[in-house]
Amino acid sequence: MAKILLVDDEPTLLTAMSLVLESEGHDITAEQDSREAKKILKAGTPFDLAVFDIRMAHVDGLELLIDAKKYCPKMQVIMLTAYYTNDLAREGIYLGAFAYVAKPFSVDEIIQNVSAALAKGEREG
């Protein structure tokens, strides 16, 4: 069981991802407010994986990615976006993101990406 931080300002998507990943046996912390997620990261709360939406009010996903790598450097991060561009992907990968998942995505796609990111974290761990 992995500890996963989910951050997305879309409540329906956040709830759906939480339910899917909980059904896979993971311990989920879901946060709709990116400012609260930033506080969680700064507190150094240990997570195995984080999933951040890119475009959110207040604090965007790239800023959360920077904080995640600063305060929890071994944590893997998956970025979600409805606005995928090659430049955005390159920037996120440069900053340490494991992967980008474009919205809308399937349940299988998110499960596969989460599993791959967690496996990478275990290898590097």
N, C-alpha and C positions, 0 to 999 in steps of 0.2 A: 504494500500500500504506500502510495506516494502522497506527499503534502503538496497541493497545487493551489496557487493563487490565480483566480480568474478576475480580470478587470475589463468591463465593457459597460458603456452607458446605455445599452439597449436592454431593458429588463427582461424581455421575453427570451432573447438569445442567451443572456446570462443564466437565467433559470434553466433553460434547455441544456446548455453545456454542463451546468452543475449536476443535473439529474443523470445525464449520460455518463459523466466521469465518476460520479458516486456509484452508479450501477456497476462500474468496472472495478470498484473497491478502493477508490482513492478518497482521501480526506480533502475536502474542498473548502476554501475560503473564497467567497464570491463578493466582489466589491463593485458597486455601480458608480461610486464617486471616486474619480481618479485622484483627488486630493487626499482622500483617506488611504488609498492604495500607496501613495507616496509616503505617508506617515508609517504605514506598516513596513515598507521596505527600509526606511531610515532607522526603524527600531531594530532592524537586523533579525526579524522573525524568520526562522529557517523554513524554507520551502525547497522542494526538489525541482519544481517547475513553476513557471508563470506563463500565463496566456494573456496578452495585452491587445486590445483594439488600438489601432493607430490613431484614428480621429476621435477625440473625446473632448468635451468641454473642460476647461481649466488646465489639465495636465495631459499632454498627448502621450501616446504609447512610446515614442522614441525617447522622451524624457524619462519615462518609467524604466525603459530598457537601460538607460545610462545609470539610473539609480540602482537597478537590480544588479548590474555588473559591479558597481562600486561597493554596495553593502552586502551582497550575497554572490560573490564572484563564481561560485561553482554551480549556481542555479541555472538551469537551462531556461530559455525564453522562446516562446512561439508568438509571432505577431499575426494579428488578424486585420484584414483590410478589405474594404469594398472598393478601394481606390488604388489598386496595385499599379505600380510603375517600376520599370527596371531601376531607375535612380533610387527610388524609395527602398527597393529590395537590397541594392548594393549598400546603401547607407546602413540599413538595419543589420545586415550580415557583417559589415565592417565594425559595427558597435557591439557585435556579439550575439545576435539573434541566431537561434538554431534553424528556424524556418519561417516562411510566410505562408499563411493560408488565406486564400481569397474567399470573401463572402459572395454569395452564399456557399456553404460547404456542406458536405454530407456527414452523417454521424460516423461512417467508416473513415472518412478522411481525417476528422479530428482525432479519432481513436488511434489511427495509424501514426499520426504525427506526434501525439502525446507519447505513445509507446516508444517510438524511435528516439525522441528527445530524452526520455527517462533512461533508456538503454545507454545512450551516449553519456549521460551524467554518471551512471554507475561505472562505466569504463574509465572515466576520468577521475572519479571520486576518490 
